[in-house]
Amino acid sequence: MSALPKTEQVVSNPSVRTSSVAKARRERWILATIVVIAFTLRVINITSTRDVPTARYPIGDAASYYEWAQRIAQGDWIGHEGYYQAPLYPYVIAVLFKAAGEGVWKILLMQCAFGAAGVWLLWFAARKWLGAAAGLVAAAMLALYGPAVFYDGIVQKASLGSLLTCAFLAATARAIVDRSRVGWLLAGVALGLLALVRENALVWIVVGLAPFRGAGSRKTHILHTGLFLIGMAMMLLPVAIRNRGVSGEWSITTFQAGPNFYIGNHRGASGRYDPLVPGHESPEYERADATNLAQSAMCRRLTAHEVSSYWMSRAWADIGLDFGGWLRLLGWKMTLTWNHYEVADVESDAVYAESSPILQVTRYWHFGVLCPLAAMGLALKWRQQDKLWPVYLMLTGMSVAVAAFYVLGRYRFPLVPPLMLFAAIGCVGFVRRIGRKQYTSLVPAVIVALAIGIPINWRIQDEHRLDAMAVMNAGMALAAHGDLVEAEAYFVLGLRAFPESSECHLNLAMALALQGNYGEAILHYRAALAAKPDLPGIQFNLGVALENSGRREEALQAFQKAVQKNPDDVEARQAVDRLSK
């Protein structure tokens, strides 16, 4: 625990001193209880969800990180090409594997500890800036926050990112409140590490470079800025040197900025993640697709930096062709960023909550509740928050950074700890005014909270479809490991949630076909085609099902359409030749 401020340690009156020590002891016991509760809830959650398909069989980014960590732990610590995904998370897992052996359970248990440590760090930051009561409230908020419990319970870098976000807040609070040189150095270290988990956190460099950091001489500000940048460089320079050594090009983090910017800003972008090649949502395709498409367009081999630059230029070209449309898209993405719904990537809390009583309860404490509470805090203490200028910069910068690319729930999660500082102010201020019967002074704050809360909680997305996709992903994890019967059940659940889902129809059809149920498979292949005719491979798979059902003429037509869509499909051409004889 951190030392309490000197004003609370040194008091001339013995009775006051005794009272102060008692309060400090009580605060520490309450904080310890909150930290233990945070850890316990997370352990109960991961225990409850061990049989969720994507927990048993990681897919998507989770599988990619796990396999990457395995390679590192087996000796491939340097790698052979520039980083495409942020590297720190798999390296942390690799260290765990070397120390304790492999296993998903071990990763999740480590992340439970990350969650508890993040709670302590957020308490430290809130107490430095706002006092003891707000510190405990902020800690309790993070301990019980539904999405935080969820992200700590899946193999995903959001857990490590949350810990480092809280570390950055704690170091920044110490740097500013205590005017601490060590604080500024630690803030730089925390931000450098965070950038190796979440690249868009680099936008928070403005906190260390801002010229209006309160009292102190120009020389002091320059010194603090230098220490902050040194801390960042200590973390990022080794990565830049490593990237240069293996690829011949400099990058302080990764080489995926261009493709990611294009995904979020091309004409027709949804504001969420859409793969460059439809059907290629998995990480094993992302780099290869970005490289192959860019090299095909440029008619030559490209370096990693050239591939990123190609997609960046493509995005800006699309923006230039329809600047007004892009502004509307940017507004839409900002709205998605500040909406209650946690846009899932592969795994969704809606699936995990079916098995976790902890998530069933904590899911009611979500972003749509947090934001109005933070707005109330802003309204109650507006004139007393000059010292929180770094938090304003963090919220503004991260909002822009998320909306500039594309929106996922875990991408906007770094907004949560800073928001909890304001939400703690709101809760403490509300309770104190109620206790003092200052009801009138609460009216403007409540109005502000409602004005923020109503639009943020408005349903603006097709949440049923997005939840159905997460259910489908659980089925895909099962199907990939040969459990077709249970996979079929998950695909059916996905269709019940969203009957128009072409992806659910396609995957259910494939699971049925693999079990020899070609009649029902054909029905779902055609339903998928009706919903989304451009799904890759669907005509070929339909042709296979039709041929196995003895419907050769219909099968031939399906294979011919498959060749029309993709002339390079060798199997479809062979099928056409075979059935044409």
Salt bridges, closest charged atoms under 4 A:
GLU8 OE1 - ARG127 NH2 3.53
GLU27 OE2 - ARG127 NE 2.52
ASP61 OD2 - ARG410 NH2 2.80
ASP76 OD1 - HIS80 NE2 3.67
GLU81 OE2 - ARG287 NH1 3.82
ASP152 OD2 - ARG42 NE 2.69
ASP178 OD2 - LYS128 NZ 2.57
ASP289 OD2 - HIS280 ND1 2.88
GLU306 OE1 - ARG300 NH1 3.51
GLU342 OE2 - ARG412 NH2 2.97
ASP345 OD2 - ARG410 NH2 2.38
GLU463 OE2 - HIS340 NE2 3.02
GLU463 OE1 - ARG459 NE 3.29
GLU486 OE2 - ARG56 NH1 3.76
GLU503 OE2 - LYS532 NZ 2.83
ASP534 OD1 - LYS565 NZ 3.70
GLU547 OE1 - ARG578 NH2 2.80
GLU554 OE1 - ARG526 NH2 2.94
GLU554 OE2 - ARG551 NE 2.93
